[in-house]
């Protein structure tokens, strides 16, 4: 694992406008996570553990979406103008 550098900070703390095709994947991740959250809610008793399960699922969605936003370059999505979408 390499050490964190300033380019990482710039990437992590910058707004990443969605590139073509990303919105659909963000929505898919949220929709499927919501289904799992409903299963957890319906099949476990209200408790600190249930709260943690839902909270961690929310965190997983955030990190999955961050993986898309922070690690994809336009070239991977079939585009040509990488400068318009710096990663």
C-alpha positions as CSV (number, residue, x, y, z in Angstrom):
1,X,0.0,0.0,0.0
2,X,1.4,3.4,-1.0
3,X,1.4,6.4,1.3
4,X,-1.3,9.1,0.9
5,X,-0.1,12.1,-1.1
6,X,-1.6,15.4,-2.1
7,X,-3.1,14.1,-5.3
8,X,-5.1,11.6,-3.2
9,X,-6.4,14.5,-1.0
10,X,-7.3,16.5,-4.1
11,X,-9.2,13.5,-5.5
12,X,-11.0,12.6,-2.3
13,X,-12.0,16.2,-1.4
14,X,-13.1,17.3,-4.8
15,X,-16.5,17.3,-6.4
16,X,-16.7,14.6,-9.1
17,X,-19.5,15.4,-11.6
18,X,-21.0,12.2,-12.8
19,X,-19.7,10.9,-16.1
20,X,-21.9,9.0,-18.6
21,X,-23.3,5.8,-17.2
22,X,-22.4,6.5,-13.6
23,X,-25.8,7.8,-12.4
24,X,-27.4,4.5,-13.4
25,X,-24.8,2.5,-11.4
26,X,-25.2,4.8,-8.3
27,X,-28.9,4.2,-8.5
28,X,-28.5,0.5,-8.8
29,X,-26.3,0.4,-5.7
30,X,-28.8,2.5,-3.7
31,X,-31.8,0.4,-4.9
32,X,-30.2,-2.9,-4.0
33,X,-28.9,-1.6,-0.7
34,X,-32.4,-0.3,0.2
35,X,-33.8,-3.8,-0.5
36,X,-31.2,-5.3,1.9
37,X,-32.0,-2.6,4.5
38,X,-35.7,-3.5,4.3
39,X,-34.8,-7.2,4.8
40,X,-32.7,-6.3,7.8
41,X,-35.4,-4.1,9.2
42,X,-38.2,-6.8,8.7
43,X,-36.1,-9.7,10.0
44,X,-34.2,-8.4,13.0
45,X,-35.5,-6.9,16.2
46,X,-35.0,-3.2,16.9
47,X,-31.7,-3.1,18.7
48,X,-28.3,-1.4,18.7
49,X,-27.1,-4.2,16.4
50,X,-29.9,-3.5,13.9
51,X,-28.9,0.2,13.9
52,X,-25.3,-0.7,13.3
53,X,-26.2,-3.0,10.5
54,X,-28.2,-0.3,8.7
55,X,-25.5,2.3,9.4
56,X,-22.8,0.1,8.0
57,X,-24.9,-0.6,4.9
58,X,-25.2,3.2,4.4
59,X,-21.4,3.4,4.7
60,X,-21.0,0.7,2.2
61,X,-23.2,2.6,-0.3
62,X,-21.1,5.8,0.3
63,X,-17.8,3.9,-0.3
64,X,-19.1,2.0,-3.3
65,X,-20.2,5.3,-4.9
66,X,-16.9,6.9,-3.9
67,X,-15.1,4.1,-5.7
68,X,-17.0,4.9,-8.8
69,X,-16.6,8.7,-8.5
70,X,-12.9,8.8,-7.4
71,X,-11.4,6.0,-9.5
72,X,-12.9,6.1,-12.9
73,X,-11.4,8.0,-15.7
74,X,-13.3,9.0,-18.9
75,X,-11.2,6.6,-21.0
76,X,-12.5,3.6,-19.1
77,X,-16.0,4.7,-20.0
78,X,-15.2,5.0,-23.7
79,X,-14.7,8.8,-23.8
80,X,-11.8,10.8,-25.2
81,X,-11.6,14.0,-23.2
82,X,-9.9,13.1,-19.9
83,X,-9.0,16.7,-19.1
84,X,-12.7,17.5,-18.9
85,X,-13.1,14.9,-16.1
86,X,-9.8,14.8,-14.1
87,X,-9.8,11.9,-11.7
